[in-house]
């Protein structure tokens, strides 16, 4: 198979990368070394740890992955939103290496250290609102969500947790109960905790409602199915990730936050996938006006690939828990917090919030017209470096999971790694590092166009551009 190349550096960048920023497919994908590793994996790893593409990676830099066969792939997934600042940033790697030679673990709740405090101070600075804020650091997004629920229940003395349709909050027992779709995360995993209620969300492509109308529908459901006096917390992803890059209509969260405030409900923004500069702001709730959550859950992009997550919020809520009521052995360990401090510095020094805004402009320009070009593209939507392409049956709004499956297969076989999403497995999800070049976006989009145009449904001709 011939190699494929494109420009190597993002426009206007003074930063170079240890891996050429170009796609190069030199073998069939997966290649022979990946196939050998896959055989070993099948013999030793649980099949429950499923994989999008069995292409084994060796190293990466910027927005390019290099597999064990030497192929270079364009990364449109960032490890599901983790490598926002790009792979293997040298400043983050140096911070990790330096910290690992000094102090790797003591457990903050036994003998504390400065890094943890510094991360909490920075989170108080960048999360929305000017009120006094406190944080707790944990290991993963699901752990952050579960702790936020515990904190809200302890503060309010109430029991019910409200979540939104199409939400994804994690894979622990409690967060699976807070996650919308049954397959594959929840099927056969119950029983789940009670007092968790899913309510309708604003989904403009499918419901056609204004933000205010959708909010009243949500509120009516809470009033008639739960009762606001029993609700401890309302959890929301301001931009839903696994649910399909669903962005509620303007005004939706303004009304929801008002309702929560009037009824003593803790409003929690789950920013695990969308937070930390990915959407062209520190947090995606900032795209919804002056809405200020009571608690914010952060993870994924916060530490450049090291395990770290946080719950940050109003001091009086965070401090409602008795000492020892929240915590964990590895939460906020010295190495992960050193990585996070380096990530914060890189985002500000390299203006990566501005770079995310550039990525948005490029994606809108390059793929925004797909709704006119292809009758199987229902909507292209997103903010910053977080976009979704909703795939539908030709000329309808009926989900088209077969097309998504085909696009993912074609893309990975040709050196592009996007993601799936959506409650009906019909949304192509794009979460590239914000350092991705315009040229790489153009190249990857061309591969995705080839995939759409080459699709053949059962008994149907190949899809051609709509007239």
SULLIN-V965163 format. One record per backbone hydrogen bond with DSSP energy under -1.0 kcal/mol. CO is the residue of the C=O (numbers start at 1). NH is the residue of the N-H. If there is no record, write none. Layout:
BEGIN
co	nh
CO	NH
CO	NH
END
This chain:
BEGIN
co	nh
10	13
20	22
24	72
31	35
32	36
33	37
34	38
35	39
36	40
37	41
38	42
39	43
41	44
41	45
46	49
48	50
53	55
56	68
59	66
61	64
62	87
63	75
64	61
65	73
66	58
66	59
67	70
71	67
72	24
73	65
74	417
76	431
77	81
78	82
78	83
82	84
83	86
84	434
87	62
89	93
90	94
91	95
92	96
93	97
94	98
95	99
96	100
99	102
99	103
107	110
107	111
114	118
115	119
116	120
117	121
118	122
119	123
120	124
121	125
122	126
123	127
132	315
134	313
136	311
138	309
140	144
141	145
142	146
143	147
144	148
145	149
146	150
147	151
148	152
149	153
150	154
151	155
152	156
153	157
160	232
160	233
161	197
162	235
163	199
164	167
167	180
172	176
173	177
176	179
182	186
182	187
186	189
195	161
197	163
199	165
203	206
203	207
204	208
210	214
211	215
212	216
213	217
214	218
215	219
216	220
217	221
218	222
219	223
220	224
221	225
222	226
222	227
227	230
228	231
230	160
232	266
233	162
234	268
236	270
241	244
241	245
242	422
246	240
249	252
251	255
252	256
253	257
254	258
255	259
256	260
257	261
258	262
259	263
260	265
266	234
267	294
267	295
268	236
269	271
269	297
271	275
277	280
278	385
282	276
283	286
284	287
285	288
294	314
295	269
296	312
297	271
298	310
299	302
303	306
309	138
310	298
311	136
312	296
313	134
314	318
315	319
317	320
322	325
330	333
333	337
334	338
335	339
336	340
337	341
338	342
339	343
340	344
341	345
342	346
343	347
344	348
345	349
346	350
347	352
351	355
352	356
353	357
354	358
355	359
356	360
357	361
358	362
359	363
360	364
361	365
362	366
363	367
364	368
367	370
369	372
369	373
370	374
373	466
374	377
375	395
376	392
379	390
381	388
383	386
386	383
387	430
388	381
389	428
390	378
391	400
393	396
398	393
400	404
401	405
402	406
403	407
404	408
405	409
406	410
407	411
408	412
409	413
411	414
411	416
412	415
415	74
417	76
419	429
421	427
422	425
426	391
428	389
429	419
430	387
433	436
437	441
438	442
439	443
440	444
441	445
442	446
443	447
444	448
445	449
446	450
447	451
448	452
449	453
450	454
455	463
457	460
END
